[in-house]
Amino acid sequence: MSDTPPDRLSVNPASPHYDADILARGVGIKFKGEEKTNVDEYCVSEGWVRLAVGKAVDRKGNALTVKLQGPVEPYFQSGVAEGEPEA
């Protein structure tokens, strides 16, 4: 696995951009220089994040989100994924 997070990632299992292995490793997001903990999906190349809005959900149980434009900086929170040998 590389040391850089993917260009686009989602926490929703129904999304084609969902990757459980990468999410298990822990991905942090800095949006416009601020740490965000409520990110539902992001895209670095297009420069946007989709943030969950409170605890509201739609009728299918998905979190309501808002899409914001700006610089996105994803990073791995842990240096080594679980199960991988340390170098």
N, CA, C and O atoms as a GROMACS GRO file, in nm:
protein
  348
    1MET      N    1   0.085  -0.118   0.000
    1MET     CA    2   0.000   0.000   0.000
    1MET      C    3   0.090   0.124   0.000
    1MET      O    4   0.192   0.126   0.069
    2SER      N    5   0.054   0.225  -0.075
    2SER     CA    6   0.137   0.345  -0.085
    2SER      C    7   0.120   0.434   0.038
    2SER      O    8   0.030   0.413   0.120
    3ASP      N    9   0.207   0.534   0.049
    3ASP     CA   10   0.202   0.625   0.164
    3ASP      C   11   0.114   0.746   0.137
    3ASP      O   12   0.100   0.831   0.225
    4THR      N   13   0.055   0.756   0.019
    4THR     CA   14  -0.034   0.867  -0.011
    4THR      C   15  -0.177   0.816  -0.024
    4THR      O   16  -0.201   0.715  -0.089
    5PRO      N   17  -0.272   0.886   0.037
    5PRO     CA   18  -0.413   0.846   0.026
    5PRO      C   19  -0.462   0.861  -0.118
    5PRO      O   20  -0.400   0.934  -0.196
    6PRO      N   21  -0.571   0.794  -0.154
    6PRO     CA   22  -0.623   0.805  -0.290
    6PRO      C   23  -0.678   0.944  -0.321
    6PRO      O   24  -0.706   1.022  -0.230
    7ASP      N   25  -0.692   0.974  -0.450
    7ASP     CA   26  -0.745   1.103  -0.494
    7ASP      C   27  -0.888   1.124  -0.447
    7ASP      O   28  -0.928   1.236  -0.415
    8ARG      N   29  -0.965   1.016  -0.445
    8ARG     CA   30  -1.106   1.027  -0.404
    8ARG      C   31  -1.140   0.909  -0.314
    8ARG      O   32  -1.101   0.795  -0.342
    9LEU      N   33  -1.212   0.937  -0.206
    9LEU     CA   34  -1.247   0.833  -0.109
    9LEU      C   35  -1.380   0.867  -0.044
    9LEU      O   36  -1.410   0.984  -0.019
   10SER      N   37  -1.459   0.763  -0.015
   10SER     CA   38  -1.588   0.781   0.050
   10SER      C   39  -1.600   0.683   0.167
   10SER      O   40  -1.542   0.574   0.163
   11VAL      N   41  -1.674   0.721   0.270
   11VAL     CA   42  -1.697   0.632   0.384
   11VAL      C   43  -1.827   0.553   0.368
   11VAL      O   44  -1.857   0.467   0.451
   12ASN      N   45  -1.903   0.581   0.263
   12ASN     CA   46  -2.029   0.513   0.237
   12ASN      C   47  -2.003   0.383   0.160
   12ASN      O   48  -1.953   0.388   0.048
   13PRO      N   49  -2.037   0.266   0.218
   13PRO     CA   50  -2.012   0.138   0.150
   13PRO      C   51  -2.083   0.123   0.015
   13PRO      O   52  -2.041   0.042  -0.066
   14ALA      N   53  -2.189   0.200  -0.010
   14ALA     CA   54  -2.260   0.192  -0.138
   14ALA      C   55  -2.189   0.270  -0.249
   14ALA      O   56  -2.224   0.255  -0.366
   15SER      N   57  -2.091   0.351  -0.214
   15SER     CA   58  -2.020   0.433  -0.312
   15SER      C   59  -1.914   0.352  -0.387
   15SER      O   60  -1.852   0.263  -0.328
   16PRO      N   61  -1.892   0.381  -0.515
   16PRO     CA   62  -1.783   0.313  -0.588
   16PRO      C   63  -1.644   0.357  -0.541
   16PRO      O   64  -1.545   0.294  -0.577
   17HIS      N   65  -1.636   0.463  -0.463
   17HIS     CA   66  -1.508   0.515  -0.414
   17HIS      C   67  -1.479   0.470  -0.272
   17HIS      O   68  -1.389   0.524  -0.208
   18TYR      N   69  -1.553   0.373  -0.221
   18TYR     CA   70  -1.534   0.318  -0.088
   18TYR      C   71  -1.421   0.216  -0.090
   18TYR      O   72  -1.415   0.132  -0.179
   19ASP      N   73  -1.331   0.222   0.009
   19ASP     CA   74  -1.222   0.124   0.022
   19ASP      C   75  -1.201   0.096   0.171
   19ASP      O   76  -1.144   0.179   0.242
   20ALA      N   77  -1.247  -0.019   0.217
   20ALA     CA   78  -1.241  -0.053   0.359
   20ALA      C   79  -1.098  -0.064   0.410
   20ALA      O   80  -1.070  -0.025   0.523
   21ASP      N   81  -1.006  -0.116   0.328
   21ASP     CA   82  -0.866  -0.131   0.372
   21ASP      C   83  -0.802   0.004   0.401
   21ASP      O   84  -0.732   0.020   0.500
   22ILE      N   85  -0.826   0.100   0.315
   22ILE     CA   86  -0.768   0.234   0.334
   22ILE      C   87  -0.833   0.302   0.454
   22ILE      O   88  -0.764   0.367   0.533
   23LEU      N   89  -0.964   0.288   0.469
   23LEU     CA   90  -1.034   0.350   0.583
   23LEU      C   91  -0.989   0.288   0.715
   23LEU      O   92  -0.981   0.358   0.816
   24ALA      N   93  -0.958   0.159   0.715
   24ALA     CA   94  -0.911   0.093   0.836
   24ALA      C   95  -0.774   0.147   0.877
   24ALA      O   96  -0.740   0.148   0.995
   25ARG      N   97  -0.697   0.190   0.780
   25ARG     CA   98  -0.566   0.247   0.809
   25ARG      C   99  -0.578   0.384   0.876
   25ARG      O  100  -0.487   0.425   0.949
   26GLY      N  101  -0.688   0.454   0.852
   26GLY     CA  102  -0.712   0.584   0.914
   26GLY      C  103  -0.669   0.698   0.824
   26GLY      O  104  -0.550   0.720   0.804
   27VAL      N  105  -0.765   0.771   0.770
   27VAL     CA  106  -0.737   0.884   0.682
   27VAL      C  107  -0.787   1.011   0.748
   27VAL      O  108  -0.904   1.019   0.788
   28GLY      N  109  -0.700   1.110   0.761
   28GLY     CA  110  -0.738   1.240   0.814
   28GLY      C  111  -0.750   1.338   0.699
   28GLY      O  112  -0.686   1.320   0.595
   29ILE      N  113  -0.830   1.442   0.717
   29ILE     CA  114  -0.852   1.541   0.612
   29ILE      C  115  -0.830   1.681   0.668
   29ILE      O  116  -0.884   1.718   0.772
   30LYS      N  117  -0.749   1.758   0.596
   30LYS     CA  118  -0.738   1.902   0.623
   30LYS      C  119  -0.805   1.973   0.507
   30LYS      O  120  -0.767   1.954   0.391
   31PHE      N  121  -0.906   2.054   0.538
   31PHE     CA  122  -0.979   2.129   0.437
   31PHE      C  123  -0.962   2.277   0.467
   31PHE      O  124  -1.000   2.324   0.574
   32LYS      N  125  -0.904   2.348   0.374
   32LYS     CA  126  -0.872   2.491   0.390
   32LYS      C  127  -0.787   2.512   0.515
   32LYS      O  128  -0.804   2.612   0.586
   33GLY      N  129  -0.695   2.419   0.543
   33GLY     CA  130  -0.603   2.432   0.654
   33GLY      C  131  -0.658   2.389   0.789
   33GLY      O  132  -0.585   2.393   0.888
   34GLU      N  133  -0.783   2.348   0.797
   34GLU     CA  134  -0.844   2.306   0.923
   34GLU      C  135  -0.873   2.156   0.921
   34GLU      O  136  -0.915   2.102   0.820
   35GLU      N  137  -0.850   2.091   1.034
   35GLU     CA  138  -0.879   1.949   1.049
   35GLU      C  139  -1.031   1.928   1.051
   35GLU      O  140  -1.102   1.993   1.127
   36LYS      N  141  -1.080   1.838   0.967
   36LYS     CA  142  -1.223   1.806   0.962
   36LYS      C  143  -1.244   1.660   1.002
   36LYS      O  144  -1.174   1.571   0.953
   37THR      N  145  -1.341   1.637   1.090
   37THR     CA  146  -1.367   1.501   1.136
   37THR      C  147  -1.500   1.447   1.086
   37THR      O  148  -1.532   1.330   1.109
   38ASN      N  149  -1.579   1.529   1.018
   38ASN     CA  150  -1.711   1.486   0.970
   38ASN      C  151  -1.716   1.472   0.818
   38ASN      O  152  -1.821   1.495   0.758
   39VAL      N  153  -1.605   1.434   0.756
   39VAL     CA  154  -1.597   1.421   0.610
   39VAL      C  155  -1.660   1.288   0.568
   39VAL      O  156  -1.623   1.182   0.618
   40ASP      N  157  -1.754   1.296   0.475
   40ASP     CA  158  -1.821   1.178   0.422
   40ASP      C  159  -1.752   1.131   0.294
   40ASP      O  160  -1.744   1.011   0.267
   41GLU      N  161  -1.702   1.224   0.215
   41GLU     CA  162  -1.634   1.194   0.089
   41GLU      C  163  -1.546   1.313   0.053
   41GLU      O  164  -1.577   1.427   0.089
   42TYR      N  165  -1.437   1.286  -0.020
   42TYR     CA  166  -1.352   1.395  -0.066
   42TYR      C  167  -1.295   1.364  -0.204
   42TYR      O  168  -1.290   1.248  -0.245
   43CYS      N  169  -1.252   1.469  -0.275
   43CYS     CA  170  -1.184   1.454  -0.403
   43CYS      C  171  -1.077   1.562  -0.411
   43CYS      O  172  -1.108   1.682  -0.413
   44VAL      N  173  -0.951   1.521  -0.415
   44VAL     CA  174  -0.840   1.615  -0.416
   44VAL      C  175  -0.831   1.686  -0.551
   44VAL      O  176  -0.817   1.808  -0.554
   45SER      N  177  -0.839   1.612  -0.663
   45SER     CA  178  -0.820   1.671  -0.795
   45SER      C  179  -0.929   1.772  -0.830
   45SER      O  180  -0.902   1.870  -0.900
   46GLU      N  181  -1.052   1.750  -0.783
   46GLU     CA  182  -1.161   1.843  -0.810
   46GLU      C  183  -1.173   1.949  -0.701
   46GLU      O  184  -1.243   2.048  -0.720
   47GLY      N  185  -1.107   1.929  -0.587
   47GLY     CA  186  -1.103   2.028  -0.480
   47GLY      C  187  -1.234   2.045  -0.404
   47GLY      O  188  -1.284   2.157  -0.392
   48TRP      N  189  -1.290   1.935  -0.354
   48TRP     CA  190  -1.412   1.945  -0.274
   48TRP      C  191  -1.417   1.837  -0.167
   48TRP      O  192  -1.351   1.734  -0.176
   49VAL      N  193  -1.498   1.865  -0.065
   49VAL     CA  194  -1.529   1.768   0.039
   49VAL      C  195  -1.680   1.766   0.058
   49VAL      O  196  -1.748   1.866   0.032
   50ARG      N  197  -1.731   1.654   0.101
   50ARG     CA  198  -1.873   1.641   0.135
   50ARG      C  199  -1.877   1.615   0.285
   50ARG      O  200  -1.828   1.512   0.332
   51LEU      N  201  -1.936   1.709   0.359
   51LEU     CA  202  -1.940   1.702   0.505
   51LEU      C  203  -2.080   1.665   0.554
   51LEU      O  204  -2.180   1.712   0.501
   52ALA      N  205  -2.085   1.580   0.656
   52ALA     CA  206  -2.212   1.544   0.719
   52ALA      C  207  -2.265   1.665   0.795
   52ALA      O  208  -2.189   1.737   0.861
   53VAL      N  209  -2.396   1.687   0.786
   53VAL     CA  210  -2.460   1.800   0.852
   53VAL      C  211  -2.535   1.750   0.974
   53VAL      O  212  -2.645   1.697   0.963
   54GLY      N  213  -2.474   1.767   1.090
   54GLY     CA  214  -2.538   1.725   1.214
   54GLY      C  215  -2.568   1.576   1.217
   54GLY      O  216  -2.493   1.496   1.161
   55LYS      N  217  -2.676   1.539   1.281
   55LYS     CA  218  -2.716   1.398   1.290
   55LYS      C  219  -2.835   1.367   1.200
   55LYS      O  220  -2.893   1.259   1.210
   56ALA      N  221  -2.870   1.460   1.114
   56ALA     CA  222  -2.986   1.442   1.025
   56ALA      C  223  -2.956   1.334   0.922
   56ALA      O  224  -2.845   1.323   0.871
   57VAL      N  225  -3.059   1.254   0.891
   57VAL     CA  226  -3.047   1.150   0.790
   57VAL      C  227  -3.165   1.159   0.694
   57VAL      O  228  -3.271   1.211   0.728
   58ASP      N  229  -3.145   1.107   0.572
   58ASP     CA  230  -3.255   1.103   0.477
   58ASP      C  231  -3.340   0.979   0.503
   58ASP      O  232  -3.314   0.905   0.598
   59ARG      N  233  -3.440   0.955   0.421
   59ARG     CA  234  -3.533   0.843   0.447
   59ARG      C  235  -3.469   0.707   0.425
   59ARG      O  236  -3.526   0.605   0.465
   60LYS      N  237  -3.351   0.703   0.362
   60LYS     CA  238  -3.280   0.576   0.343
   60LYS      C  239  -3.175   0.553   0.452
   60LYS      O  240  -3.107   0.451   0.453
   61GLY      N  241  -3.163   0.648   0.545
   61GLY     CA  242  -3.070   0.634   0.656
   61GLY      C  243  -2.932   0.690   0.631
   61GLY      O  244  -2.843   0.676   0.715
   62ASN      N  245  -2.911   0.755   0.515
   62ASN     CA  246  -2.782   0.816   0.484
   62ASN      C  247  -2.775   0.956   0.544
   62ASN      O  248  -2.875   1.026   0.550
   63ALA      N  249  -2.657   0.995   0.589
   63ALA     CA  250  -2.638   1.127   0.648
   63ALA      C  251  -2.660   1.236   0.543
   63ALA      O  252  -2.621   1.221   0.427
   64LEU      N  253  -2.725   1.345   0.585
   64LEU     CA  254  -2.738   1.460   0.495
   64LEU      C  255  -2.603   1.529   0.488
   64LEU      O  256  -2.535   1.545   0.590
   65THR      N  257  -2.564   1.571   0.368
   65THR     CA  258  -2.431   1.628   0.350
   65THR      C  259  -2.438   1.760   0.275
   65THR      O  260  -2.537   1.792   0.209
   66VAL      N  261  -2.329   1.836   0.286
   66VAL     CA  262  -2.311   1.960   0.212
   66VAL      C  263  -2.175   1.950   0.142
   66VAL      O  264  -2.078   1.902   0.201
   67LYS      N  265  -2.169   1.996   0.018
   67LYS     CA  266  -2.046   1.989  -0.062
   67LYS      C  267  -1.980   2.126  -0.061
   67LYS      O  268  -2.040   2.225  -0.101
   68LEU      N  269  -1.854   2.131  -0.015
   68LEU     CA  270  -1.779   2.255  -0.007
   68LEU      C  271  -1.658   2.249  -0.098
   68LEU      O  272  -1.592   2.146  -0.108
   69GLN      N  273  -1.628   2.360  -0.165
   69GLN     CA  274  -1.513   2.369  -0.256
   69GLN      C  275  -1.394   2.431  -0.184
   69GLN      O  276  -1.411   2.520  -0.101
   70GLY      N  277  -1.273   2.382  -0.215
   70GLY     CA  278  -1.152   2.437  -0.156
   70GLY      C  279  -1.040   2.335  -0.158
   70GLY      O  280  -1.060   2.222  -0.201
   71PRO      N  281  -0.923   2.375  -0.111
   71PRO     CA  282  -0.808   2.282  -0.110
   71PRO      C  283  -0.827   2.170  -0.008
   71PRO      O  284  -0.864   2.194   0.107
   72VAL      N  285  -0.801   2.046  -0.052
   72VAL     CA  286  -0.818   1.927   0.030
   72VAL      C  287  -0.682   1.860   0.046
   72VAL      O  288  -0.612   1.838  -0.052
   73GLU      N  289  -0.645   1.827   0.171
   73GLU     CA  290  -0.518   1.761   0.200
   73GLU      C  291  -0.544   1.635   0.282
   73GLU      O  292  -0.555   1.642   0.404
   74PRO      N  293  -0.553   1.518   0.216
   74PRO     CA  294  -0.569   1.393   0.293
   74PRO      C  295  -0.435   1.341   0.340
   74PRO      O  296  -0.332   1.364   0.275
   75TYR      N  297  -0.436   1.270   0.452
   75TYR     CA  298  -0.313   1.209   0.504
   75TYR      C  299  -0.351   1.087   0.587
   75TYR      O  300  -0.464   1.076   0.636
   76PHE      N  301  -0.257   0.996   0.602
   76PHE     CA  302  -0.281   0.879   0.685
   76PHE      C  303  -0.251   0.916   0.829
   76PHE      O  304  -0.146   0.974   0.858
   77GLN      N  305  -0.342   0.883   0.921
   77GLN     CA  306  -0.326   0.918   1.061
   77GLN      C  307  -0.222   0.831   1.130
   77GLN      O  308  -0.151   0.878   1.219
   78SER      N  309  -0.213   0.704   1.089
   78SER     CA  310  -0.113   0.616   1.148
   78SER      C  311  -0.005   0.590   1.045
   78SER      O  312  -0.032   0.583   0.925
   79GLY      N  313   0.118   0.575   1.091
   79GLY     CA  314   0.230   0.554   1.000
   79GLY      C  315   0.229   0.417   0.936
   79GLY      O  316   0.271   0.403   0.822
   80VAL      N  317   0.182   0.314   1.009
   80VAL     CA  318   0.185   0.177   0.959
   80VAL      C  319   0.046   0.116   0.977
   80VAL      O  320  -0.014   0.127   1.083
   81ALA      N  321  -0.003   0.051   0.872
   81ALA     CA  322  -0.133  -0.015   0.880
   81ALA      C  323  -0.122  -0.140   0.966
   81ALA      O  324  -0.014  -0.199   0.977
   82GLU      N  325  -0.233  -0.181   1.028
   82GLU     CA  326  -0.233  -0.300   1.111
   82GLU      C  327  -0.204  -0.421   1.024
   82GLU      O  328  -0.256  -0.434   0.913
   83GLY      N  329  -0.120  -0.511   1.076
   83GLY     CA  330  -0.087  -0.631   1.002
   83GLY      C  331   0.032  -0.618   0.911
   83GLY      O  332   0.082  -0.718   0.859
   84GLU      N  333   0.081  -0.495   0.890
   84GLU     CA  334   0.199  -0.475   0.806
   84GLU      C  335   0.323  -0.469   0.896
   84GLU      O  336   0.318  -0.413   1.005
   85PRO      N  337   0.433  -0.527   0.851
   85PRO     CA  338   0.556  -0.520   0.931
   85PRO      C  339   0.615  -0.379   0.927
   85PRO      O  340   0.609  -0.311   0.825
   86GLU      N  341   0.671  -0.337   1.040
   86GLU     CA  342   0.734  -0.206   1.046
   86GLU      C  343   0.870  -0.212   0.979
   86GLU      O  344   0.939  -0.313   0.989
   87ALA      N  345   0.909  -0.105   0.912
   87ALA     CA  346   1.036  -0.101   0.840
   87ALA      C  347   1.149  -0.060   0.932
   87ALA      O  348   1.264  -0.051   0.888
   0.00000   0.00000   0.00000
